[in-house]
Amino acid sequence: MKLIHLVNERLNTQLTLMNILKLHTIKELANYISKSMYYTGEIFSEQPFVLLNKKAKQNVFAFPSLIGYAIGYNRLAMKVKSASFYSFEFLEAEDRINKYIDAITSIQPEGPYVLLGYSAGANLAYEVGKELERLGHKVSDLIVMDAAPNKEAYTSIPSEELITYEFTKEKLLMFLSDNEGYNEDEVDIERVLKEVVEHSRLYAEYSLKLINEKGISSRVHLIRSDNSKHDPNGEEWVDYTNGLVKVYKGMHDDMIFEKYADHNGLIINDILTNL
């Protein structure tokens, strides 16, 4: 975006696409810039998550699709009324699982916890859930959208092949169009793409190497897309949890975008309402 470039250039800050889209007012942007200028380097006050709807009595913690940004769930979260929808972005730090858990427990000190993930985010959510349980916390439910456990690493697939320029541009435009206030005339897509592609490829490298080892006790709710390649009965998840596995009929391969997000968001809202 032109705004990101101008602010970073003139104030020597490091604003990102994520920062701009989750700061809704000039005051919030000014406070953020003030903090980032004060700390120089890592912005210690920054959190790796954003609340995408209004606060509720229960929480759901969502992990990003392969695009790697928290606000990819923006439209889906609008349909979730029964829980606070906290959405994470992919963390590039090697100790990401611990950082996610620190953030989760800072919001909700005790379980039971409800985790959610779409595509690669489901595999990441599973790993966070396993570690939460290892630390003595209770994870009651894992909501996975069109995903199966990673049983083996896919090291033969380069991240550049999985995250192509065309793929990223298509997803980025879908994700931006689902955010209020987006104006295509004010966005330098080519400049933003460079940041997004690099971030997404790092996520892809992590995801392709990730192997989900069996061992979680939560219930698993699988929301399948229309053209899902996964087992219609969710059998892939049965051996990975000691809890029940329930399958729901979702809509479309792009489950968190456009009108499909509305349908799938209502499914998630119903799941959370009935926990």
N, C-alpha and C positions, 0 to 999 in steps of 0.2 A: 504494500500500500504506500501511496505517496506520503501519508501522514507518518507512518513508521520511519520511512527514510529521512524525512525532514527533521523529526524529533531526535532521532539517533545522531544525525549529522551535527545538529546545532547544539545539542545538550550533552553529547558524548554518553548517551545511555545505550541500553541494549534491549529496547522493546521488541517484542515478537508479535506475530499474528495472534497468538493466544491471549497476550496481554490486552491488545486493543479491543478484541471482540468481547472480552468479559468485563471491561471497564465501561460502564454505561453513561457516565457523566464526566464533564470537564473536571469537576472537583476530584472524582476518583482517579482520573488520569494524572492530575497534578500531584495528588498525594503519592501515587505510585512512583512517579518520576522523582519526587523529592526523596523518597526512601532509597531508590536505586542509586541516586547520585551520592547519597550519604554513605552508603555501605561500600561502593566501588567494588567491582568484581562480582562475587556471588551475592544475589539479593536474598538475604536471610529471612526477610519477612514474607517472601513469596511462598505460596503453597501450591502443591502440584495438582490441585483440584479446583473445581468451581461448582457451586450450587446452582443447578439449572432450573429449579422451580421454587415454589414456596415451601418453607419449613413445615414439617408434619411431625407426628408423634414417633413414627419409625423412620429408619433410614435405609436407603439402598446405595451401595457403592459400586459404580460402573467403571469398567476398564475399556480402553479405546480399541476401536477397530484398527486395521493396519495403517490407516492414515496417521494415527498417533496422537490426535488432538482431542481433548476432553469435550469441546463444544460440538463435536460431531453428533452428539446425542441430543442436541438442543431441541429439535422438533419432537423427537420421541418423548423427551422428559415433560413436554407441555401436557401430554395426556396422562401423566402419572400424578394423581391427586392424593393418593393414600400413603405416600412416603416422600421424604426429602431425597431428591435425586442428586447425589454427589458424584461428579464425573471426574475421572483422573486422566491426565495425559501420560503418554509413555515417558518414563524417566530413563535417561541415557546412562545414569550412574550404575555401576556394577552391583551396588547394594540396594537396588531398586525395591526389592521385596520388603526389606526392613523399613525403607522410607515410606512405602505405602502403608505398612502396618502402623508406623508412628502417626501418620496422618489420620488413619481410620480411628485409632484409639484416642486421638486428640479431640475428635468430633464425638465419638461414642466410646467412653472408657470401658464399657463391659458389653458382652454379647447378650443375646444371640445376634450375629451379623448376617446380613443378606448381601451377597455379591452378585454382580451381573457382568456379562461380557458378550460382545458380538464378534464372531469370527476369531481372529487371533486374540482378542480381548478375553474370550472365554477361557483360553488356555492360560493366560496370565492370571485371570481371576482364580482359577483352580489352584495355581501355585501359591497365591496369597492366602487362599482358604486353608490349604494344607499347613502353611507356616503358622497361621493363627491358631489352628487346632494343636499344633505341636507345642505352642507356647501356653496352652491351657485354656484358650478361648473357645467359645461355642459358635460354630457357623451353622445356622439353621437351614439356609437355603442358598443354592447356587442356580442362577437363571442364566442359561446359555442360549445364544441365538445363532442357529445354523452353524453349529460347531461340534467337533468330536475331539476326544483326547488325542494329543500327539503321542503316538506309540513309538515313533522313531524320528531321528533327525533327518533333515532333507538338505544335507550339505552340498549336494550336487547341483542345487538350484541357486544361482547367484542372485543376490538381492536386486541387482540392476535389471535382471530379467523379470522379476516379480513386480518391482516398483518401477514401471516405465514412466517416462515423461507424460505420455498420453493418458495412462491410467490415473496418475496423480492429478492431472489437470481436470479430468472428468469428475473425479471424486471431490476435488477442491471446489469446483464450481457448484456442484450439488450441495455441498456442505455450506458454502457461503450463501446460496440462495435461500436456505432454510433459516437464516439469521435475519431478524428484523433490522432494518436500517442499512442493509447492504445495498450499495449503489455501484453497479459495474463500471460506471464512468469514473469513479473515484478510486478504483482498485487497479494497481499495476500488477496484473496476474503473473507476468513473467518474473518479476522481482520476488513476489511471494512464493512462487513455485520453487525457486532455488532452495529456500529454507525448508519448505515442506518436503520436497523430494529427499533431501539429506536426512531429515528427521525420520521419515518413513522408512528409508532404507536401513537405518540403524535398528529400527524396530523389526523390520523383516529379517535381518541377520540374527537377531535374538530369537525370534519366533521360529525360524527354520532350524535352529540348533536345539530348541527346547524339546525335552522329552518329559511328558507328564507321567510320573511314577504313580502307581495306584496307592490310594490311601486318603480318603476323606469320608466324613460321616454325615454330611448334610444331605438333604433332599436335593434332587436335581430336576429342574424344570427346563425341558428342551423345547424351544420355539423353532419349528422347522419352516424354511421358506417353501414356496410353491415347487421349485425345481431342485430341492435339496438332494445331494448325493448321499446323504447320511441315512442310516437305518430308520425306517418310519416308526419303529417302536422304541427308538432310543437305546438299542441294545449296546451300542458302543460305550455308553456311560454306566451300564449296570455293574460291570466289574471294577469300576473306579470309585464307587461309593458304597457305604453300608446303608445308605438311606434309600428312599423310594425314588424312582425315576418316572416323571410324568411328561407326556408329549402334547404339544399344542400346535395347531395349524396356523402358521404365520403367513405373511404375504410378501412375495417378490424376493429376488436375490438382494436388492438394495434395501435391506430391512429397516434401516434407520434414517432413510431419506424420503423426502416428499410425502405424498399421501400414504405411502406404505408405512411410514413411521407412525402415522395416526392409528392405523389398524393394530400394529404390533405394540404400540404404547398402551392401548386399551387392554390388550392381553396381559401385559405386565402389571398394569394397575389392578386388574382382577386377581392376579396371582398374589400380589401384595395385600390386597384387601382381605383375602381368605386365609392368610397365614395364621 
